[in-house]
Amino acid sequence: MATALGRVYAVIRTAALAHIRDRRLLQTRSTGKDVFYMAGGKIDPGETPESALHREIREELGVGAVEVAELGVFEAEAYGHAPGTRLHMTCFLGDLTEEPHPSGEIAELRWFTLAEYEAMEHVAPGSLLVFQRLHALGLIDA
């Protein structure tokens, strides 16, 4: 829990992978959800963000992540959670050991440009921040 101006709110700590192909960013959609998120997930007690990233990528994409480098920490409203719940996402740039495929709770994988993601009916604020940063760095298309 964290506080801001005397208000207590929940913080969800996650690790995520920014995997780029053909100047598009990989996003995942969980079964039963209508929004695409960064591949990754919650950091368990005792885990580092990088160890959580590797575990989550194996669980969600059925592959390993290699040559990861921290892109940054992104904070935003946590999409799909109670109002005031904050996302604290440590995002890593990296490659995959082989072709990813939906695994576990993941129903679909898609690669997006910034404009394609922004045009979706529902977008995750944390993912959108990563899209904007990658576009500003010249790594993905608008």
C-alpha positions in Angstrom: 0.0 0.0 0.0 1.1 3.5 -0.7 -0.2 6.9 0.2 -0.7 10.2 -1.7 -2.2 13.3 -0.1 -3.3 11.2 2.9 -5.1 8.6 0.6 -4.1 5.0 0.8 -4.1 3.0 -2.5 -2.9 -0.4 -3.7 0.2 -0.8 -5.9 0.6 -3.7 -8.3 4.2 -4.4 -9.0 4.9 -6.1 -12.3 7.7 -7.0 -14.7 7.0 -6.8 -18.5 8.8 -7.5 -21.8 9.0 -5.0 -24.6 9.6 -7.4 -27.6 9.7 -5.7 -30.9 9.3 -7.3 -34.4 9.2 -5.3 -37.6 8.9 -2.0 -35.6 5.8 -3.3 -33.8 5.4 -4.2 -30.1 4.2 -7.5 -28.9 1.1 -7.4 -26.7 -0.9 -10.3 -25.1 -4.6 -10.7 -24.4 -5.7 -12.9 -21.5 -8.6 -15.4 -21.9 -11.9 -13.6 -21.1 -10.3 -10.1 -21.3 -10.9 -7.3 -23.9 -7.6 -5.5 -23.6 -4.0 -6.2 -24.7 -1.2 -5.9 -22.2 2.5 -6.1 -22.1 3.7 -9.7 -21.8 4.7 -10.3 -18.2 3.0 -10.2 -14.8 3.1 -9.7 -11.1 6.4 -9.9 -9.1 6.1 -12.5 -6.4 7.5 -11.9 -2.9 11.3 -12.5 -2.9 11.6 -12.1 -6.7 13.5 -9.5 -8.5 11.8 -7.8 -11.5 14.1 -9.7 -13.9 13.5 -13.1 -12.4 9.7 -12.4 -12.4 10.0 -11.4 -16.1 11.7 -14.7 -17.0 9.1 -16.8 -15.1 6.2 -14.9 -16.6 7.5 -15.1 -20.2 7.9 -18.8 -19.9 4.3 -19.1 -18.5 2.6 -16.8 -21.0 4.6 -17.2 -24.2 6.1 -20.7 -23.8 9.6 -19.5 -24.5 12.5 -17.9 -22.8 13.7 -14.2 -22.9 17.3 -13.4 -23.7 19.5 -10.3 -23.8 17.1 -8.3 -21.6 17.9 -4.7 -20.6 15.8 -2.5 -18.4 13.9 0.1 -20.4 12.5 1.8 -17.3 9.8 1.8 -14.6 6.4 2.9 -15.8 3.6 4.0 -13.3 0.0 4.4 -14.3 -3.5 3.6 -13.2 -3.9 -0.2 -13.2 -6.4 -1.1 -15.9 -9.3 -3.3 -14.8 -8.7 -2.8 -11.0 -10.4 -0.8 -8.4 -10.1 3.0 -8.9 -6.9 4.3 -7.3 -5.0 1.1 -7.8 -1.6 1.9 -9.3 0.6 -0.1 -11.6 4.4 0.0 -11.0 5.8 -1.8 -14.0 9.5 -2.5 -14.6 9.8 -3.0 -18.3 12.7 -4.7 -20.1 13.6 -4.7 -23.8 14.5 -8.2 -25.0 14.5 -10.9 -27.5 12.9 -14.4 -27.3 14.6 -17.8 -27.6 12.1 -18.8 -30.3 8.7 -18.0 -31.8 6.2 -17.1 -29.0 2.8 -18.8 -28.7 -0.1 -18.2 -26.4 0.3 -20.3 -23.3 -1.4 -20.6 -19.9 -4.0 -17.9 -19.5 -3.1 -16.1 -22.7 -5.6 -16.3 -25.5 -4.0 -14.1 -28.2 -0.7 -12.5 -29.2 -0.5 -9.4 -31.5 2.1 -6.9 -32.6 1.0 -3.3 -32.8 2.4 0.1 -33.9 1.6 3.0 -31.6 -1.4 4.1 -33.7 -2.8 0.6 -34.0 -2.7 0.2 -30.2 -4.2 3.7 -29.6 -7.0 2.9 -32.0 -8.2 -0.1 -29.9 -11.4 0.3 -28.0 -9.6 -0.6 -24.7 -6.0 0.2 -23.9 -3.9 -0.4 -20.8 -2.4 2.9 -19.6 0.9 1.2 -18.6 1.3 -0.4 -22.1 0.5 2.9 -23.7 3.3 4.6 -21.8 5.7 1.9 -23.1 4.5 2.4 -26.7 5.0 6.2 -26.4 8.6 5.7 -25.0 9.5 3.2 -27.7 8.2 5.5 -30.4 10.1 8.5 -29.0 13.3 6.3 -29.1 12.6 5.5 -32.7 12.2 1.8 -32.1 8.5 1.3 -33.2 6.4 2.9 -35.8 3.7 5.6 -35.1 
